[in-house]
Amino acid sequence: MVNGYTPASLKEALEIRAAHDVIPYAGGTDLMIGEKRTGAYLFLNRVSELKRVFLEDGILHLGAGCTFTELIEHKMTPALLKEALRLIAAPAIRNEGTIGGNIANGSAKADSALVFFAADAKLKLASVSGERVLPIKEFYLGRKKLDLRGDELITEVLLPTRWLEHYYYQKVGARKALAISRVAFAGLMHIENDVIEHCATAFGAVSDVIIRREDIDAMLIGKTVVQARDAKGDYLGAFERAIVPIKGRVSAEYRKTVCLNLLNDFLVSFGI
Ligand SMILES: Cc1cc2nc3c(=O)[nH]c(=O)nc-3n(C[C@H](O)[C@H](O)[C@H](O)COP(=O)(O)OP(=O)(O)OC[C@H]3O[C@@H](n4cnc5c(N)ncnc54)[C@H](O)[C@@H]3O)c2cc1C
């Protein structure tokens, strides 16, 4: 028998979170297979505020309690996010697993978080004292270390839609399907009148935290495609130095090679 609270509103959920030592429980797909925890759960599945999806001023608000399946089926979900979500696990997990849980699990292998990094999404966090918004990159402080206070919940992902249309996405796993990422890559590119207006990349499952280096991507922004081809060697070299894979089931060398190959494929797919 699992002990817990089942609030029916966000206000109630935040009050319980502040008053008791509880573990937020969304879909349970990570919690149920992780190490045994003591304490009561705060079941979030009846909190309708965490299920909302709406667009406001070019920002898509995705409720943290949306399951992967709900977002795959939602008409407002951008194609890149749908593609990444469709490759997560199997239907049974996608029906229960949520984006809030995927982010709060703190893993650099989280496939929805990878897309949110590439898109420079922000997270809305709420507690009884109020709300705060922070870039997803700042939410991750290290392996399994999050900027999440004991009384807070992730309530929304704020996803800018402006640059999401043209993308390249690859998930490399041990198998074609049902595999946790060994390396995952998401890249966004926007070229207008032959000039690169936006370039953003993110690498998952390589390091303790998803790698997003705006400073390196900036090397290509503002360049024509021909100029970008000239700068390609320096750009790839900068990422070669920046990517320091952790040891895992597969060698660091393998992960780095795959990252650089995916980065090159991304550029080639946009004529660079
Ligand atoms: C067989 C299997 C295959 C999988 N394959 C993949 C895969 O391919 N790609 C992938 O990315 N993941 C995969 N996962 C991992 C998993 O499904 C996800 O990480 C999932 O998104 C977790 O969401 P959840 O709602 O189930 O979270 P839960 O298990 O309920 O919670 C996970 C963590 O998040 C916290 N939490 C949940 N919601 C909130 C909130 N709103 N605010 C603050 N904290 C919160 C919980 O306290 C807990 O620490 C797989 C898991 C399994 C079991």
The ligand as an SDF file (V2000), in Angstrom:
LIG
                    3D

 53 58  0  0  0  0  0  0  0  0999 V2000
   11.2050    0.9440  -19.3330 C   0  0  0  0  0  0  0  0  0  0  0  0
   11.4880    2.4180  -19.2890 C   0  0  0  0  0  0  0  0  0  0  0  0
   11.9640    3.0380  -20.4290 C   0  0  0  0  0  0  0  0  0  0  0  0
   12.2440    4.4110  -20.4350 C   0  0  0  0  0  0  0  0  0  0  0  0
   12.7080    4.9840  -21.5800 N   0  0  0  0  0  0  0  0  0  0  0  0
   12.9760    6.3160  -21.5870 C   0  0  0  0  0  0  0  0  0  0  0  0
   13.4490    6.9400  -22.7680 C   0  0  0  0  0  0  0  0  0  0  0  0
   13.6180    6.3420  -23.8240 O   0  0  0  0  0  0  0  0  0  0  0  0
   13.6960    8.2830  -22.7070 N   0  0  0  0  0  0  0  0  0  0  0  0
   13.5130    9.0110  -21.5690 C   0  0  0  0  0  0  0  0  0  0  0  0
   13.7620   10.2180  -21.5960 O   0  0  0  0  0  0  0  0  0  0  0  0
   13.0690    8.4250  -20.4420 N   0  0  0  0  0  0  0  0  0  0  0  0
   12.8000    7.1090  -20.4240 C   0  0  0  0  0  0  0  0  0  0  0  0
   12.3630    6.5180  -19.2650 N   0  0  0  0  0  0  0  0  0  0  0  0
   12.2940    7.3260  -18.0350 C   0  0  0  0  0  0  0  0  0  0  0  0
   10.9310    7.8720  -17.6260 C   0  0  0  0  0  0  0  0  0  0  0  0
    9.8230    7.3060  -18.2640 O   0  0  0  0  0  0  0  0  0  0  0  0
   10.8890    9.3580  -17.6060 C   0  0  0  0  0  0  0  0  0  0  0  0
   11.9540    9.9700  -16.9410 O   0  0  0  0  0  0  0  0  0  0  0  0
    9.5330    9.9310  -17.1360 C   0  0  0  0  0  0  0  0  0  0  0  0
    9.3790   11.0830  -17.8760 O   0  0  0  0  0  0  0  0  0  0  0  0
    9.3650   10.2980  -15.6770 C   0  0  0  0  0  0  0  0  0  0  0  0
    8.0850   10.9470  -15.5450 O   0  0  0  0  0  0  0  0  0  0  0  0
    7.0350   10.4470  -14.4610 P   0  0  0  0  0  0  0  0  0  0  0  0
    5.8480   11.3090  -14.5990 O   0  0  0  0  0  0  0  0  0  0  0  0
    6.8200    8.9950  -14.5340 O   0  0  0  0  0  0  0  0  0  0  0  0
    7.8610   10.8480  -13.1540 O   0  0  0  0  0  0  0  0  0  0  0  0
    7.8430   10.2080  -11.7050 P   0  0  0  0  0  0  0  0  0  0  0  0
    8.4250    8.8440  -11.7170 O   0  0  0  0  0  0  0  0  0  0  0  0
    6.5020   10.3770  -11.0900 O   0  0  0  0  0  0  0  0  0  0  0  0
    8.8440   11.2260  -10.9950 O   0  0  0  0  0  0  0  0  0  0  0  0
   10.1840   11.3360  -11.4050 C   0  0  0  0  0  0  0  0  0  0  0  0
   10.8720   12.4070  -10.5370 C   0  0  0  0  0  0  0  0  0  0  0  0
   10.3170   13.6800  -10.8030 O   0  0  0  0  0  0  0  0  0  0  0  0
    9.7550   14.2670   -9.6350 C   0  0  0  0  0  0  0  0  0  0  0  0
    8.6060   15.0120  -10.1250 N   0  0  0  0  0  0  0  0  0  0  0  0
    7.6010   14.5610  -10.9130 C   0  0  0  0  0  0  0  0  0  0  0  0
    6.7780   15.5800  -11.2670 N   0  0  0  0  0  0  0  0  0  0  0  0
    7.2620   16.6910  -10.6730 C   0  0  0  0  0  0  0  0  0  0  0  0
    6.8600   18.0650  -10.6430 C   0  0  0  0  0  0  0  0  0  0  0  0
    5.7890   18.5150  -11.3420 N   0  0  0  0  0  0  0  0  0  0  0  0
    7.6110   18.9490   -9.9400 N   0  0  0  0  0  0  0  0  0  0  0  0
    8.7000   18.5360   -9.2710 C   0  0  0  0  0  0  0  0  0  0  0  0
    9.1410   17.2580   -9.2440 N   0  0  0  0  0  0  0  0  0  0  0  0
    8.4210   16.3460   -9.9420 C   0  0  0  0  0  0  0  0  0  0  0  0
    9.4720   13.1030   -8.7240 C   0  0  0  0  0  0  0  0  0  0  0  0
    9.4450   13.4740   -7.3610 O   0  0  0  0  0  0  0  0  0  0  0  0
   10.6570   12.1880   -9.0450 C   0  0  0  0  0  0  0  0  0  0  0  0
   11.8120   12.6270   -8.3600 O   0  0  0  0  0  0  0  0  0  0  0  0
   12.0600    5.1550  -19.2340 C   0  0  0  0  0  0  0  0  0  0  0  0
   11.5680    4.5360  -18.0950 C   0  0  0  0  0  0  0  0  0  0  0  0
   11.2800    3.1830  -18.0980 C   0  0  0  0  0  0  0  0  0  0  0  0
   10.7460    2.5440  -16.8600 C   0  0  0  0  0  0  0  0  0  0  0  0
  1  2  1  0
  2  3  1  0
  2 52  2  0
  3  4  2  0
  4  5  1  0
  4 50  1  0
  5  6  2  0
  6  7  1  0
  6 13  1  0
  7  8  2  0
  7  9  1  0
  9 10  1  0
 10 11  2  0
 10 12  1  0
 12 13  2  0
 13 14  1  0
 14 15  1  0
 14 50  1  0
 15 16  1  0
 16 17  1  0
 16 18  1  0
 18 19  1  0
 18 20  1  0
 20 21  1  0
 20 22  1  0
 22 23  1  0
 23 24  1  0
 24 25  2  0
 24 26  1  0
 24 27  1  0
 27 28  1  0
 28 29  2  0
 28 30  1  0
 28 31  1  0
 31 32  1  0
 32 33  1  0
 33 34  1  0
 33 48  1  0
 34 35  1  0
 35 36  1  0
 35 46  1  0
 36 37  1  0
 36 45  1  0
 37 38  2  0
 38 39  1  0
 39 40  1  0
 39 45  2  0
 40 41  1  0
 40 42  2  0
 42 43  1  0
 43 44  2  0
 44 45  1  0
 46 47  1  0
 46 48  1  0
 48 49  1  0
 50 51  2  0
 51 52  1  0
 52 53  1  0
M  END
$$$$
